[in-house]
Amino acid sequence: MASRMLATAAAASARKRLLVLNGKGLDVRGTTEETRVYFKSSAVLADYDKHIRNTATELGVDVEHVQTNDLAECIARLQSSTEDAIVINPAGFMKEQALVDCIGGLQKPVIEVHYGNFFAKGAFSEVTKVCSGLFVGAKLESYSLGMRAALSALDPQYTKFDYPSKM
């Protein structure tokens, strides 16, 4: 019995943890005609949360899903994160240099995701240049892809074919 409890505790401690952070404006997406038209979506934050939690269950990981409209709170949460990797939709913070600096200083994978293809609108994200990867335009699936990529980036074999070799 004691060995089973130890095995369960070891499995729980080995379980990967992800932070999924949604930035400014995600709390109102899909709640007004204006946001539904602009983002071409009726998905609301609860839909994002359900999708993120279902993906975490499928992947066998723990997830903390946070949404904030406050840049200082966003940065503080990133800096204090104890999760293994981060998936972020910076949303209204896409061009904030303080967020770029914060992410650039993190020592863990950070994957940027966006529901829609903001490139098609002529927009860009400053955050992208300091992230490990980027998924855009795949709707809610962008989050699933980002979560999978974040987990893959934790695998020691992830950089196997990088050149020059880091191994």
C-alpha positions in Angstrom: 0.0 0.0 0.0 2.8 2.4 0.9 4.6 1.8 -2.4 1.4 2.5 -4.3 1.0 5.8 -2.5 4.6 6.7 -3.3 4.1 5.8 -7.0 1.0 8.0 -7.1 2.9 10.9 -5.4 5.8 10.5 -7.8 3.4 10.5 -10.8 1.7 13.6 -9.5 5.0 15.4 -9.0 6.2 14.4 -12.5 2.9 15.7 -14.1 3.7 18.7 -16.2 2.1 22.1 -15.4 1.2 24.7 -18.0 0.2 28.4 -17.5 -2.2 29.6 -20.2 -2.4 33.4 -20.0 -4.9 35.5 -21.9 -4.2 39.2 -22.1 -6.2 42.5 -22.5 -9.6 42.3 -24.0 -10.1 38.5 -24.0 -12.8 38.9 -21.3 -15.1 40.8 -23.7 -14.5 38.9 -26.9 -17.7 37.5 -28.4 -19.9 39.4 -25.9 -20.8 42.3 -28.2 -21.7 42.5 -31.8 -18.7 44.7 -32.4 -16.3 42.1 -31.1 -18.0 39.3 -32.9 -17.7 41.1 -36.2 -14.1 42.3 -35.6 -12.8 38.9 -34.5 -15.2 36.9 -36.7 -16.1 34.8 -33.7 -18.9 34.3 -31.1 -16.5 32.4 -28.7 -16.5 34.0 -25.2 -13.9 33.5 -22.5 -15.8 30.6 -21.0 -15.5 28.8 -24.4 -11.7 29.4 -24.3 -11.5 28.1 -20.8 -13.5 24.9 -21.5 -11.3 24.2 -24.6 -8.1 24.8 -22.6 -9.2 22.5 -19.8 -10.4 19.8 -22.1 -7.0 19.9 -23.9 -5.2 19.7 -20.6 -7.2 16.6 -19.6 -6.5 15.0 -23.0 -2.7 15.8 -22.6 -2.6 14.7 -18.9 -1.3 18.0 -17.7 -2.3 20.5 -15.0 -3.3 23.9 -16.3 -3.8 27.3 -14.8 -5.8 29.5 -17.1 -5.6 33.3 -16.3 -7.0 36.3 -18.0 -6.0 39.8 -17.1 -6.5 43.3 -18.5 -3.7 44.7 -16.4 -0.2 44.7 -17.9 1.5 44.9 -14.5 -0.5 41.9 -13.3 0.2 40.0 -16.5 4.0 40.6 -16.0 3.9 39.7 -12.3 2.1 36.5 -13.0 4.6 35.5 -15.7 7.6 36.4 -13.5 6.2 34.4 -10.6 5.1 31.4 -12.6 6.1 28.0 -11.3 4.6 26.1 -14.2 6.9 24.2 -16.6 5.9 26.2 -19.7 3.6 29.0 -20.8 1.1 29.5 -23.5 0.1 33.2 -24.0 -2.3 35.1 -26.1 -1.1 38.7 -25.4 -4.2 40.1 -27.1 -4.2 43.9 -26.4 -0.6 43.6 -25.0 0.9 42.5 -28.3 3.0 45.7 -28.7 4.0 46.2 -25.0 7.8 46.4 -24.7 7.6 45.6 -21.0 5.9 42.3 -21.8 8.5 41.5 -24.5 11.3 42.2 -21.9 9.5 40.0 -19.3 9.1 37.0 -21.6 12.6 37.4 -23.0 13.9 37.0 -19.5 12.0 33.8 -18.7 13.9 30.5 -18.7 11.1 28.3 -19.9 9.2 27.7 -23.2 6.7 30.4 -24.1 4.3 29.8 -27.0 2.3 32.6 -28.4 -1.2 31.8 -29.7 -4.0 33.8 -31.4 -7.5 32.7 -32.3 -7.5 34.6 -35.6 -5.0 35.4 -38.2 -4.0 38.9 -37.2 -1.4 39.0 -40.0 -4.4 39.1 -42.5 -5.4 42.4 -40.9 -1.9 43.8 -41.3 -1.2 43.6 -37.6 1.9 42.2 -35.8 3.0 41.2 -32.4 6.2 42.4 -30.8 5.9 39.5 -28.3 6.5 36.9 -31.1 10.2 37.7 -31.4 10.9 36.4 -27.8 8.6 33.4 -27.9 9.6 29.8 -28.7 6.7 29.4 -31.2 3.6 30.9 -32.6 0.2 29.6 -33.6 -2.3 31.9 -35.3 -5.6 31.5 -37.1 -6.5 28.0 -36.0 -9.4 29.3 -33.8 -9.6 27.6 -30.4 -7.3 24.9 -31.7 -4.5 27.5 -31.6 -4.5 26.9 -27.9 -4.4 23.1 -28.2 -1.5 23.4 -30.7 0.3 25.8 -28.4 -0.1 23.6 -25.4 1.2 20.6 -27.3 4.2 22.7 -28.5 4.9 23.9 -25.0 5.0 20.3 -23.8 7.2 19.2 -26.7 9.7 22.0 -25.9 10.2 20.5 -22.5 11.5 17.2 -24.0 15.3 17.0 -24.1 15.1 15.7 -27.7 13.3 18.9 -28.8 16.6 20.6 -29.8 18.2 17.5 -31.3 18.4 18.9 -34.8 19.2 22.5 -33.9 22.3 23.8 -35.6 24.7 24.5 -34.3 24.1 21.8 -31.9 23.4 22.8 -28.3 23.9 19.3 -27.0 
